[in-house]
């Protein structure tokens, strides 16, 4: 039964939902603030710093 809920389409759909939310609520506002202030940023730094906010379980799931 559980296998029916964990199809690749379901997992991809959920991942896309999470990624879209992160982009719209965190990344885009961050980028707009840098653009407004005419500052330069490195996307690698953003990706590194966002991993600080992940729980230990979230980091383990990514491995």
PyMOL Python script that loads the backbone (N, CA, C, O; Angstrom):
from pymol import cmd

cmd.read_pdbstr("""\
ATOM      1  N   UNK A   1       0.801  -1.194   0.000  1.00  0.00           N
ATOM      2  CA  UNK A   1       0.000   0.000   0.000  1.00  0.00           C
ATOM      3  C   UNK A   1       0.852   1.269   0.000  1.00  0.00           C
ATOM      4  O   UNK A   1       0.570   2.219  -0.730  1.00  0.00           O
ATOM      5  N   UNK A   2       1.891   1.270   0.824  1.00  0.00           N
ATOM      6  CA  UNK A   2       2.728   2.468   0.912  1.00  0.00           C
ATOM      7  C   UNK A   2       3.401   2.767  -0.418  1.00  0.00           C
ATOM      8  O   UNK A   2       3.634   3.930  -0.748  1.00  0.00           O
ATOM      9  N   UNK A   3       3.712   1.738  -1.177  1.00  0.00           N
ATOM     10  CA  UNK A   3       4.384   1.961  -2.461  1.00  0.00           C
ATOM     11  C   UNK A   3       3.517   2.765  -3.420  1.00  0.00           C
ATOM     12  O   UNK A   3       4.038   3.463  -4.289  1.00  0.00           O
ATOM     13  N   UNK A   4       2.214   2.672  -3.271  1.00  0.00           N
ATOM     14  CA  UNK A   4       1.324   3.449  -4.129  1.00  0.00           C
ATOM     15  C   UNK A   4       1.463   4.945  -3.862  1.00  0.00           C
ATOM     16  O   UNK A   4       1.313   5.754  -4.777  1.00  0.00           O
ATOM     17  N   UNK A   5       1.744   5.313  -2.627  1.00  0.00           N
ATOM     18  CA  UNK A   5       1.869   6.717  -2.253  1.00  0.00           C
ATOM     19  C   UNK A   5       3.244   7.288  -2.578  1.00  0.00           C
ATOM     20  O   UNK A   5       3.396   8.505  -2.682  1.00  0.00           O
ATOM     21  N   UNK A   6       4.228   6.441  -2.736  1.00  0.00           N
ATOM     22  CA  UNK A   6       5.596   6.912  -2.944  1.00  0.00           C
ATOM     23  C   UNK A   6       6.065   6.708  -4.374  1.00  0.00           C
ATOM     24  O   UNK A   6       7.214   6.336  -4.609  1.00  0.00           O
ATOM     25  N   UNK A   7       5.192   6.947  -5.312  1.00  0.00           N
ATOM     26  CA  UNK A   7       5.587   6.845  -6.711  1.00  0.00           C
ATOM     27  C   UNK A   7       6.537   7.983  -7.042  1.00  0.00           C
ATOM     28  O   UNK A   7       6.561   9.001  -6.350  1.00  0.00           O
ATOM     29  N   UNK A   8       7.299   7.816  -8.071  1.00  0.00           N
ATOM     30  CA  UNK A   8       8.249   8.860  -8.442  1.00  0.00           C
ATOM     31  C   UNK A   8       7.536  10.160  -8.794  1.00  0.00           C
ATOM     32  O   UNK A   8       8.069  11.241  -8.542  1.00  0.00           O
ATOM     33  N   UNK A   9       6.352  10.073  -9.368  1.00  0.00           N
ATOM     34  CA  UNK A   9       5.587  11.281  -9.707  1.00  0.00           C
ATOM     35  C   UNK A   9       5.190  12.022  -8.436  1.00  0.00           C
ATOM     36  O   UNK A   9       5.294  13.247  -8.376  1.00  0.00           O
ATOM     37  N   UNK A  10       4.739  11.293  -7.425  1.00  0.00           N
ATOM     38  CA  UNK A  10       4.340  11.903  -6.161  1.00  0.00           C
ATOM     39  C   UNK A  10       5.526  12.576  -5.486  1.00  0.00           C
ATOM     40  O   UNK A  10       5.417  13.704  -5.005  1.00  0.00           O
ATOM     41  N   UNK A  11       6.642  11.893  -5.452  1.00  0.00           N
ATOM     42  CA  UNK A  11       7.838  12.440  -4.812  1.00  0.00           C
ATOM     43  C   UNK A  11       8.325  13.668  -5.570  1.00  0.00           C
ATOM     44  O   UNK A  11       8.662  14.680  -4.955  1.00  0.00           O
ATOM     45  N   UNK A  12       8.367  13.591  -6.886  1.00  0.00           N
ATOM     46  CA  UNK A  12       8.799  14.752  -7.681  1.00  0.00           C
ATOM     47  C   UNK A  12       7.861  15.928  -7.502  1.00  0.00           C
ATOM     48  O   UNK A  12       8.307  17.072  -7.415  1.00  0.00           O
ATOM     49  N   UNK A  13       6.583  15.663  -7.446  1.00  0.00           N
ATOM     50  CA  UNK A  13       5.596  16.722  -7.256  1.00  0.00           C
ATOM     51  C   UNK A  13       5.790  17.410  -5.906  1.00  0.00           C
ATOM     52  O   UNK A  13       5.743  18.636  -5.814  1.00  0.00           O
ATOM     53  N   UNK A  14       6.005  16.618  -4.871  1.00  0.00           N
ATOM     54  CA  UNK A  14       6.237  17.172  -3.535  1.00  0.00           C
ATOM     55  C   UNK A  14       7.527  17.990  -3.509  1.00  0.00           C
ATOM     56  O   UNK A  14       7.555  19.093  -2.962  1.00  0.00           O
ATOM     57  N   UNK A  15       8.588  17.455  -4.096  1.00  0.00           N
ATOM     58  CA  UNK A  15       9.865  18.174  -4.139  1.00  0.00           C
ATOM     59  C   UNK A  15       9.714  19.493  -4.882  1.00  0.00           C
ATOM     60  O   UNK A  15      10.247  20.513  -4.446  1.00  0.00           O
ATOM     61  N   UNK A  16       9.002  19.484  -5.985  1.00  0.00           N
ATOM     62  CA  UNK A  16       8.782  20.706  -6.754  1.00  0.00           C
ATOM     63  C   UNK A  16       8.018  21.739  -5.935  1.00  0.00           C
ATOM     64  O   UNK A  16       8.321  22.931  -5.990  1.00  0.00           O
ATOM     65  N   UNK A  17       7.037  21.283  -5.183  1.00  0.00           N
ATOM     66  CA  UNK A  17       6.257  22.177  -4.323  1.00  0.00           C
ATOM     67  C   UNK A  17       7.153  22.847  -3.276  1.00  0.00           C
ATOM     68  O   UNK A  17       7.054  24.054  -3.055  1.00  0.00           O
ATOM     69  N   UNK A  18       8.015  22.075  -2.641  1.00  0.00           N
ATOM     70  CA  UNK A  18       8.927  22.602  -1.619  1.00  0.00           C
ATOM     71  C   UNK A  18       9.912  23.581  -2.244  1.00  0.00           C
ATOM     72  O   UNK A  18      10.149  24.660  -1.700  1.00  0.00           O
ATOM     73  N   UNK A  19      10.483  23.211  -3.377  1.00  0.00           N
ATOM     74  CA  UNK A  19      11.457  24.075  -4.047  1.00  0.00           C
ATOM     75  C   UNK A  19      10.814  25.388  -4.471  1.00  0.00           C
ATOM     76  O   UNK A  19      11.397  26.454  -4.274  1.00  0.00           O
ATOM     77  N   UNK A  20       9.625  25.324  -5.049  1.00  0.00           N
ATOM     78  CA  UNK A  20       8.923  26.553  -5.448  1.00  0.00           C
ATOM     79  C   UNK A  20       8.675  27.468  -4.259  1.00  0.00           C
ATOM     80  O   UNK A  20       8.855  28.682  -4.354  1.00  0.00           O
ATOM     81  N   UNK A  21       8.263  26.889  -3.143  1.00  0.00           N
ATOM     82  CA  UNK A  21       8.012  27.691  -1.947  1.00  0.00           C
ATOM     83  C   UNK A  21       9.295  28.368  -1.461  1.00  0.00           C
ATOM     84  O   UNK A  21       9.282  29.552  -1.125  1.00  0.00           O
ATOM     85  N   UNK A  22      10.394  27.625  -1.425  1.00  0.00           N
ATOM     86  CA  UNK A  22      11.671  28.192  -0.982  1.00  0.00           C
ATOM     87  C   UNK A  22      12.129  29.320  -1.908  1.00  0.00           C
ATOM     88  O   UNK A  22      12.607  30.357  -1.447  1.00  0.00           O
ATOM     89  N   UNK A  23      11.981  29.112  -3.198  1.00  0.00           N
ATOM     90  CA  UNK A  23      12.387  30.136  -4.164  1.00  0.00           C
ATOM     91  C   UNK A  23      11.574  31.405  -3.976  1.00  0.00           C
ATOM     92  O   UNK A  23      12.131  32.502  -3.940  1.00  0.00           O
ATOM     93  N   UNK A  24      10.265  31.264  -3.857  1.00  0.00           N
ATOM     94  CA  UNK A  24       9.396  32.444  -3.785  1.00  0.00           C
ATOM     95  C   UNK A  24       9.413  33.141  -2.431  1.00  0.00           C
ATOM     96  O   UNK A  24       9.224  34.355  -2.365  1.00  0.00           O
ATOM     97  N   UNK A  25       9.635  32.398  -1.354  1.00  0.00           N
ATOM     98  CA  UNK A  25       9.597  33.029  -0.035  1.00  0.00           C
ATOM     99  C   UNK A  25      10.962  33.447   0.483  1.00  0.00           C
ATOM    100  O   UNK A  25      11.052  34.290   1.375  1.00  0.00           O
ATOM    101  N   UNK A  26      12.036  32.866  -0.068  1.00  0.00           N
ATOM    102  CA  UNK A  26      13.367  33.178   0.464  1.00  0.00           C
ATOM    103  C   UNK A  26      14.336  33.703  -0.593  1.00  0.00           C
ATOM    104  O   UNK A  26      14.937  34.763  -0.415  1.00  0.00           O
ATOM    105  N   UNK A  27      14.489  32.965  -1.688  1.00  0.00           N
ATOM    106  CA  UNK A  27      15.516  33.329  -2.663  1.00  0.00           C
ATOM    107  C   UNK A  27      15.187  34.615  -3.413  1.00  0.00           C
ATOM    108  O   UNK A  27      16.028  35.510  -3.501  1.00  0.00           O
ATOM    109  N   UNK A  28      13.987  34.715  -3.949  1.00  0.00           N
ATOM    110  CA  UNK A  28      13.629  35.906  -4.729  1.00  0.00           C
ATOM    111  C   UNK A  28      13.664  37.169  -3.874  1.00  0.00           C
ATOM    112  O   UNK A  28      14.233  38.168  -4.315  1.00  0.00           O
ATOM    113  N   UNK A  29      13.080  37.176  -2.662  1.00  0.00           N
ATOM    114  CA  UNK A  29      13.201  38.386  -1.838  1.00  0.00           C
ATOM    115  C   UNK A  29      14.656  38.746  -1.526  1.00  0.00           C
ATOM    116  O   UNK A  29      15.023  39.921  -1.506  1.00  0.00           O
ATOM    117  N   UNK A  30      15.472  37.731  -1.285  1.00  0.00           N
ATOM    118  CA  UNK A  30      16.890  37.972  -1.017  1.00  0.00           C
ATOM    119  C   UNK A  30      17.559  38.623  -2.226  1.00  0.00           C
ATOM    120  O   UNK A  30      18.297  39.598  -2.085  1.00  0.00           O
ATOM    121  N   UNK A  31      17.297  38.080  -3.407  1.00  0.00           N
ATOM    122  CA  UNK A  31      17.913  38.627  -4.620  1.00  0.00           C
ATOM    123  C   UNK A  31      17.415  40.046  -4.905  1.00  0.00           C
ATOM    124  O   UNK A  31      18.197  40.897  -5.329  1.00  0.00           O
ATOM    125  N   UNK A  32      16.135  40.308  -4.679  1.00  0.00           N
ATOM    126  CA  UNK A  32      15.607  41.659  -4.872  1.00  0.00           C
ATOM    127  C   UNK A  32      16.278  42.654  -3.934  1.00  0.00           C
ATOM    128  O   UNK A  32      16.554  43.787  -4.327  1.00  0.00           O
ATOM    129  N   UNK A  33      16.540  42.242  -2.701  1.00  0.00           N
ATOM    130  CA  UNK A  33      17.184  43.166  -1.763  1.00  0.00           C
ATOM    131  C   UNK A  33      18.595  43.512  -2.228  1.00  0.00           C
ATOM    132  O   UNK A  33      19.027  44.655  -2.084  1.00  0.00           O
ATOM    133  N   UNK A  34      19.313  42.549  -2.780  1.00  0.00           N
ATOM    134  CA  UNK A  34      20.646  42.836  -3.304  1.00  0.00           C
ATOM    135  C   UNK A  34      20.567  43.717  -4.545  1.00  0.00           C
ATOM    136  O   UNK A  34      21.382  44.623  -4.719  1.00  0.00           O
ATOM    137  N   UNK A  35      19.600  43.458  -5.397  1.00  0.00           N
ATOM    138  CA  UNK A  35      19.441  44.274  -6.609  1.00  0.00           C
ATOM    139  C   UNK A  35      19.083  45.710  -6.240  1.00  0.00           C
ATOM    140  O   UNK A  35      19.606  46.659  -6.824  1.00  0.00           O
ATOM    141  N   UNK A  36      18.191  45.860  -5.272  1.00  0.00           N
ATOM    142  CA  UNK A  36      17.775  47.199  -4.840  1.00  0.00           C
ATOM    143  C   UNK A  36      18.971  47.997  -4.310  1.00  0.00           C
ATOM    144  O   UNK A  36      19.101  49.192  -4.576  1.00  0.00           O
ATOM    145  N   UNK A  37      19.840  47.316  -3.556  1.00  0.00           N
ATOM    146  CA  UNK A  37      21.013  47.974  -2.971  1.00  0.00           C
ATOM    147  C   UNK A  37      22.220  47.964  -3.904  1.00  0.00           C
ATOM    148  O   UNK A  37      23.298  48.439  -3.546  1.00  0.00           O
ATOM    149  N   UNK A  38      22.028  47.415  -5.111  1.00  0.00           N
ATOM    150  CA  UNK A  38      23.086  47.305  -6.118  1.00  0.00           C
ATOM    151  C   UNK A  38      24.327  46.605  -5.566  1.00  0.00           C
ATOM    152  O   UNK A  38      25.455  47.061  -5.755  1.00  0.00           O
ATOM    153  N   UNK A  39      24.094  45.496  -4.884  1.00  0.00           N
ATOM    154  CA  UNK A  39      25.178  44.695  -4.315  1.00  0.00           C
ATOM    155  C   UNK A  39      25.365  43.432  -5.149  1.00  0.00           C
ATOM    156  O   UNK A  39      24.475  43.013  -5.889  1.00  0.00           O
ATOM    157  N   UNK A  40      26.533  42.846  -5.008  1.00  0.00           N
ATOM    158  CA  UNK A  40      26.868  41.598  -5.702  1.00  0.00           C
ATOM    159  C   UNK A  40      26.841  40.468  -4.675  1.00  0.00           C
ATOM    160  O   UNK A  40      27.251  40.653  -3.529  1.00  0.00           O
ATOM    161  N   UNK A  41      26.359  39.306  -5.087  1.00  0.00           N
ATOM    162  CA  UNK A  41      26.378  38.142  -4.207  1.00  0.00           C
ATOM    163  C   UNK A  41      26.758  36.913  -5.010  1.00  0.00           C
ATOM    164  O   UNK A  41      26.663  36.900  -6.237  1.00  0.00           O
ATOM    165  N   UNK A  42      27.183  35.892  -4.306  1.00  0.00           N
ATOM    166  CA  UNK A  42      27.586  34.631  -4.916  1.00  0.00           C
ATOM    167  C   UNK A  42      26.548  33.571  -4.537  1.00  0.00           C
ATOM    168  O   UNK A  42      26.320  33.318  -3.354  1.00  0.00           O
ATOM    169  N   UNK A  43      25.929  32.961  -5.528  1.00  0.00           N
ATOM    170  CA  UNK A  43      24.908  31.949  -5.247  1.00  0.00           C
ATOM    171  C   UNK A  43      25.452  30.781  -4.423  1.00  0.00           C
ATOM    172  O   UNK A  43      24.708  30.155  -3.669  1.00  0.00           O
ATOM    173  N   UNK A  44      26.726  30.489  -4.562  1.00  0.00           N
ATOM    174  CA  UNK A  44      27.304  29.401  -3.764  1.00  0.00           C
ATOM    175  C   UNK A  44      27.218  29.720  -2.281  1.00  0.00           C
ATOM    176  O   UNK A  44      26.955  28.836  -1.466  1.00  0.00           O
ATOM    177  N   UNK A  45      27.441  30.991  -1.925  1.00  0.00           N
ATOM    178  CA  UNK A  45      27.336  31.393  -0.523  1.00  0.00           C
ATOM    179  C   UNK A  45      25.910  31.229  -0.011  1.00  0.00           C
ATOM    180  O   UNK A  45      25.696  30.826   1.133  1.00  0.00           O
ATOM    181  N   UNK A  46      24.945  31.540  -0.854  1.00  0.00           N
ATOM    182  CA  UNK A  46      23.540  31.403  -0.464  1.00  0.00           C
ATOM    183  C   UNK A  46      23.215  29.935  -0.211  1.00  0.00           C
ATOM    184  O   UNK A  46      22.559  29.603   0.777  1.00  0.00           O
ATOM    185  N   UNK A  47      23.664  29.071  -1.087  1.00  0.00           N
ATOM    186  CA  UNK A  47      23.376  27.648  -0.928  1.00  0.00           C
ATOM    187  C   UNK A  47      24.047  27.091   0.324  1.00  0.00           C
ATOM    188  O   UNK A  47      23.464  26.275   1.038  1.00  0.00           O
ATOM    189  N   UNK A  48      25.269  27.535   0.584  1.00  0.00           N
ATOM    190  CA  UNK A  48      25.971  27.086   1.787  1.00  0.00           C
ATOM    191  C   UNK A  48      25.257  27.578   3.038  1.00  0.00           C
ATOM    192  O   UNK A  48      25.056  26.813   3.980  1.00  0.00           O
ATOM    193  N   UNK A  49      24.874  28.846   3.053  1.00  0.00           N
ATOM    194  CA  UNK A  49      24.251  29.401   4.255  1.00  0.00           C
ATOM    195  C   UNK A  49      22.875  28.801   4.495  1.00  0.00           C
ATOM    196  O   UNK A  49      22.460  28.663   5.646  1.00  0.00           O
ATOM    197  N   UNK A  50      22.163  28.443   3.440  1.00  0.00           N
ATOM    198  CA  UNK A  50      20.833  27.851   3.638  1.00  0.00           C
ATOM    199  C   UNK A  50      20.938  26.487   4.295  1.00  0.00           C
ATOM    200  O   UNK A  50      20.010  26.058   4.981  1.00  0.00           O
ATOM    201  N   UNK A  51      22.056  25.798   4.094  1.00  0.00           N
ATOM    202  CA  UNK A  51      22.205  24.480   4.712  1.00  0.00           C
ATOM    203  C   UNK A  51      22.372  24.596   6.226  1.00  0.00           C
ATOM    204  O   UNK A  51      22.137  23.621   6.940  1.00  0.00           O
ATOM    205  N   UNK A  52      22.771  25.764   6.731  1.00  0.00           N
ATOM    206  CA  UNK A  52      22.895  25.965   8.179  1.00  0.00           C
ATOM    207  C   UNK A  52      21.543  25.872   8.862  1.00  0.00           C
ATOM    208  O   UNK A  52      21.453  25.505  10.033  1.00  0.00           O
ATOM    209  N   UNK A  53      20.489  26.207   8.125  1.00  0.00           N
ATOM    210  CA  UNK A  53      19.161  26.251   8.713  1.00  0.00           C
ATOM    211  C   UNK A  53      18.430  24.924   8.628  1.00  0.00           C
ATOM    212  O   UNK A  53      17.320  24.792   9.144  1.00  0.00           O
ATOM    213  N   UNK A  54      19.038  23.946   7.986  1.00  0.00           N
ATOM    214  CA  UNK A  54      18.406  22.639   7.887  1.00  0.00           C
ATOM    215  C   UNK A  54      18.647  21.854   9.170  1.00  0.00           C
ATOM    216  O   UNK A  54      19.692  21.986   9.808  1.00  0.00           O
ATOM    217  N   UNK A  55      17.688  21.054   9.530  1.00  0.00           N
ATOM    218  CA  UNK A  55      17.865  20.189  10.690  1.00  0.00           C
ATOM    219  C   UNK A  55      18.832  19.059  10.327  1.00  0.00           C
ATOM    220  O   UNK A  55      19.114  18.811   9.155  1.00  0.00           O
ATOM    221  N   UNK A  56      19.320  18.397  11.343  1.00  0.00           N
ATOM    222  CA  UNK A  56      20.231  17.280  11.118  1.00  0.00           C
ATOM    223  C   UNK A  56      19.559  16.209  10.260  1.00  0.00           C
ATOM    224  O   UNK A  56      20.196  15.644   9.371  1.00  0.00           O
ATOM    225  N   UNK A  57      18.289  15.924  10.511  1.00  0.00           N
ATOM    226  CA  UNK A  57      17.567  14.914   9.728  1.00  0.00           C
ATOM    227  C   UNK A  57      17.448  15.313   8.271  1.00  0.00           C
ATOM    228  O   UNK A  57      17.576  14.467   7.386  1.00  0.00           O
ATOM    229  N   UNK A  58      17.204  16.592   8.004  1.00  0.00           N
ATOM    230  CA  UNK A  58      17.100  17.049   6.619  1.00  0.00           C
ATOM    231  C   UNK A  58      18.430  16.875   5.897  1.00  0.00           C
ATOM    232  O   UNK A  58      18.456  16.464   4.738  1.00  0.00           O
ATOM    233  N   UNK A  59      19.533  17.185   6.571  1.00  0.00           N
ATOM    234  CA  UNK A  59      20.852  17.024   5.943  1.00  0.00           C
ATOM    235  C   UNK A  59      21.139  15.554   5.670  1.00  0.00           C
ATOM    236  O   UNK A  59      21.698  15.213   4.627  1.00  0.00           O
ATOM    237  N   UNK A  60      20.762  14.684   6.597  1.00  0.00           N
ATOM    238  CA  UNK A  60      20.999  13.252   6.406  1.00  0.00           C
ATOM    239  C   UNK A  60      20.184  12.708   5.238  1.00  0.00           C
ATOM    240  O   UNK A  60      20.662  11.847   4.499  1.00  0.00           O
ATOM    241  N   UNK A  61      18.966  13.198   5.065  1.00  0.00           N
ATOM    242  CA  UNK A  61      18.127  12.741   3.953  1.00  0.00           C
ATOM    243  C   UNK A  61      18.717  13.124   2.612  1.00  0.00           C
ATOM    244  O   UNK A  61      18.478  12.438   1.618  1.00  0.00           O
ATOM    245  N   UNK A  62      19.489  14.212   2.558  1.00  0.00           N
ATOM    246  CA  UNK A  62      20.055  14.676   1.295  1.00  0.00           C
ATOM    247  C   UNK A  62      21.231  13.819   0.854  1.00  0.00           C
ATOM    248  O   UNK A  62      21.605  13.851  -0.318  1.00  0.00           O
ATOM    249  N   UNK A  63      21.818  13.058   1.761  1.00  0.00           N
ATOM    250  CA  UNK A  63      22.994  12.245   1.417  1.00  0.00           C
ATOM    251  C   UNK A  63      22.608  11.017   0.643  1.00  0.00           C
ATOM    252  O   UNK A  63      23.473  10.223   0.273  1.00  0.00           O
TER     253      UNK A  63
END
""", "prot")
cmd.dss("prot")
cmd.show_as("cartoon", "prot")
cmd.util.cbc("prot")
cmd.orient("prot")
